[in-house]
Amino acid sequence: MSNPLIVKKRFATVDALEAAYSQQPNFQVIQLAPGQLNCQIYRLALNEGVFEFRSIDTPLRILGEKTSDFLTFEFILSPLGGKYLSHGFSLTPETLYGFDPSRGIDLVLPKKTLMGTLIIRRQVFESYARLMGRIDLDSRFLSQNYVQHPITFGPVQDYLRELYGLVKNRDALLDHAAIHRLLLEDYLPLLIQSIPPSGKPKQKPPPFLRRSRIVLEVEAYLLNHLRHPITLQELCERFYVSKSPLTSGFQEMVGMSPLAYLKILRLHAIRRVLKSAPPKTKLASLMQEFGFWHAGRFSLDYKALFGESPSETLKK
């Protein structure tokens, strides 16, 4: 009999992936490259938290908010197939990240990425930290959101990889209730011990990409004006930046130009509308509303990104 505390889900569409995280406010997934989405998520639910492993084959942009009652401690467990960004910071496999509860979700994920995460009640983490004499792991520490260390995190990541194998294969060991308590009693001290104490030399924080701030500001503007005609010149004038650094910034962050990214955002927006639209919705009107004027090119771009035509989405 399978363990009811282990959940495995595979997602082939952005919509399904967003629905799986619907409890998180304003959660949004943007597929950055054409092709079939392939995302697998394995969860091991414990009384005070959740171990979650996410395997993603397709480059994604993920945005959302967090809840203040839980802390998220995340590691990259695979070699990187591209830039892995969090709030414009370039992450490496030696980075522990995501634990600032007041900072939302803002990720650019490369293809073929495996992440290992503990989502734990804040009071449980703080209790363990006090017991271990780590009073430095306070709100000031959490607000950093990133810690980088090339040595001490290795055993923690090895633990997560081993647990990932057990969860993925639904190992019978995890059927025993006592194991669930022992997992946290093993992992939390290991995690806390691996974090360099305040005042001791640390690796420098992940580098903030030079043009990340302007890219994030422009992205927010694009998301709020998807139905408005927008030109590159308008963006440059509105944000007081020349074309070259703006284009280079978007290329660095999401791997494409600002207007190419705008097209991706508009295609996702149209898909969300089609998913809930009545069957008699006029595709031509919707297409023009979002700034697409060539029906054939629009259909080709839509099908390349989502694997189905706009009319097929509308019929579902």
N, C-alpha and C positions, 0 to 999 in steps of 0.2 A: 504494500500500500504506500502511495506517495506521501511525503511529508506535507501536511497542510500549511506549514509555516513557510514553505518554499514556493515561490511563484516565478514561473518563467513565461515571458511574453515576447513575441516577435512582432515587429511593426514594419509594415510595408508601405505605409503612407504617413505623411506629416499629420494629417487629421487624427489618425489613431494614436500617434505619439502624444499629441497635444491633449487628447482626451484622457490619456493615462495619468497626466499630471494636472488635471482640471482643478484639483484642490489647491493648487498654487496660483495666487492671483496673477492675472495678466501674463500667463505662460504662453509663449509663442515660439514656434519652430519654423525656421526658414531654411529650405533646402537650397544649397548654393551651387549645385552642379546637376546636370541632367542625369537621368538613370533611375533605376529602381531603388527606393530607400530600403536599406536593410539594417535594422536596429534590433538587437536582442537585449533584454533586460532580465536579470536574475535578482530576486530579492529573498533575503532570509529575515523574516520578521521576528524580533525578540520583544520581551516585555517593555524594555526601556529604549529601544531603538531599532534600527534596520541597517543591515548590511546590503548594499546594492552594487551590482556590477553591470556596467553598460558597455556593450560592444556595438560600435557604429562603423559602417563601411562607407557612408556617404558624408561629404563635408556639410556641416550644419552651422547655422547661427541660432543661438538659443537665448531668449530673453524672458525675464519673469521676476517675481518677488519671492521673498522667503517669509517664514513665520518665526517670530522671536523666541518661541518656546523650545526650538530645536537648533542644534548646531550641526553643521555639515563639515566633515573632514574628508577631503578627497585627494587621491593620488592618481597619476597616470601610470598604468601598469604595462604599457606596450611601447615599443619604439615609435617615435613620431614620424608620421608620413607627411608632415607639413607643419605650418605654424599653429600652435595651440594657444589661444589668447583668452584672457579673462580681464574684462574691463580695460582692454588695451595693453595689458601686461603680457609679455611673452613667457609662457611657462615651459619648464623642462621637467623630465621625469624625477628630478631631485626636489620638486616643489610640493609642499603640503599647502592646500589652498581651499578657499570657500567658506571659512569658519566665521566670518563677520556676519552676524545675523541681521544687521541693519543695512547691509549692502546687497542689492538684488543680484539676480542671475544675469550674467552678461558674458557669453562664451562664443568663441569661434572654434569649432572642432574640425580637425583634419580627418581625412578618410582613414579607415582601418585603425581605430582608436579603441582601447580598452581602459575603462576607468573603474577604480575601486573606491567605494564611499562608505563611510559610517555616518548615519544620521541619528544623532543621540539627543535625548532630553538634556537641556542645558544644565538643569540642576544635578543630573547624574554626573555629567562631566566635571562640574565644579566640585562635587563631593569627592570624586576620585582625586582631583588635583589637590584639594586640601589635605586628604589623607597622605598624599605623597610629598607634602610640604612644598608644593609648587604654587605658592601664593602669587607668583609673577604671572600666572596664566589667568589674568583678570580681563576686565573689559578693554583695557588698553591693549593687551595682547590680541584679543579677538578683533579689534578694529584694524589691525595690520592686514588681516585676510590672507597673507602669504608668508610662508617661511621656507627658506631654501637651504638645503644641506646635502652635500654629496655623499656623506658616510652614514650618519645616524639613521636615516630613513630606510636604508636597505633592508634591515630585518623586518620592519613594519610592512614594507611592500611585499617581501617574500611571504609573510603571514597571509596577506590579502590574496596573493596568487594561489596559495595552497587552499585557502578557504573557497576561493572562486572555483577551483577544481571540484571540491566536495559538493558545493551548491549546484554547479552545472550538471554533475553526474548524479545528483540526488543520493549521495552516499548514505548508506544505512546508519552510519555513525550519527548523523544529524537527526535521526528519529528519537534519540534519547533526550528527554526534557532537561536532564542535568547538564547536558552539553551546551544548551543555549545559555545558561547562566555562566558556565565556565568560559564561553567565548568572550563575553564582555570582560570578565575578570582577567582573562589573558590579554586581550587586545588593548583595552584602555590604558593599563599601566605601561604596556609596551609603547603605545603612541605617545603618552605623556612624557615618558622617559626620553624619547627620541627628540623631543623639541628642545633646542638649545635654550638654557636659562637666560633670562634677561641679564645684560651686563657682560656676558661672555661673547667672544668674537663670533660673528655669524657670517654666513655668506651674504653677499649683497642681495637685495631683493630683486625679483624678476625685473628686467628692463622694461620701462614703459615706452612703447613705440613712439617715435618722435611726433608723428602726426595723428596719434590716436584721438586726442581730445577733439580736434576739429572734425574728424571722421564721425565720432560718436554724436556730436552736435548736429552735423548734417544728416546723419541717419535718423535721428529723432524727428527732424523736420520732414524728411521724406515720408516717414511712417504716418505723419499727421496730415500729409497733403497728397495722398496717392491719387486722388481724383483731379488734381490740379495740374495744368501743363507746367512743366519745369524744364529749364535749360541749364546747361553747365555754366553759362555766363551769369544767369540769375543766382545760382548757388554761390559763385565766386563773389558777386557783388553783395549778397546778403550776409555772407560770413567773412568778408574782407580777406579773401585769400585768392591767390592766383591759381590758374588752371593746373599748372605742373605739380605743386605740392598737394593739391586736393586729389588729383588723379593718382599720384604716387601713394598717398595715404590710403585710399580705398584699395589700391592694388595690394598694398602691404597687409591691410586688415582682412579683406574678404576675397582677395584674388581677382578683382575685376574693377572696371571703372565705375564712377558714381552713377552714370545713367544706365549701365548694364545692371547694376545692383538695383536701381529703381525699377527696372523691368521685372526682375525677379520678385521684388516686393509686390508689384502690381499683379503679377500672375498668381501669387499666393492669395492676395486679397480677392481676386475674381473667383478663385477656387472656393474660398470660404463662402462667398455669396451663392455660388452655384449649388453647394452642398445643401443649402436650406431654401433654395428658390423653388417656386412652383414650376411644373413641367413646361408651361407655355411661356416661360421667360424668353425674351428675345435676346439672343446672344449678341447680335450686331449692336444693339443699344448698350448693353453692358460693356462690350468690348470698347466702344467709343467713349463711354463714361470714364474708363480708366486709361484713355489715351492711346489705344491701339486702333490704327486706321486701315491696316492691311489684313483682311480676314484670313487669307491663306497663311501668311507669316505668323500671325497670332496663333492659329491652330497648331502649326508646326512647333512653335516654341513651347506652347502649353503641353503638347503631347510628349515632347522631348524631356520636359522637366518632371511630369507626373505620370507618364506611361499610359495615358488615356486622353481622348479628345475632350474638349469642353462639353460637347453634347452627351458623351458617355457619363461624365460627372453629373450632369443635370438629370439624367434618367435614374440615377441611383436613389 
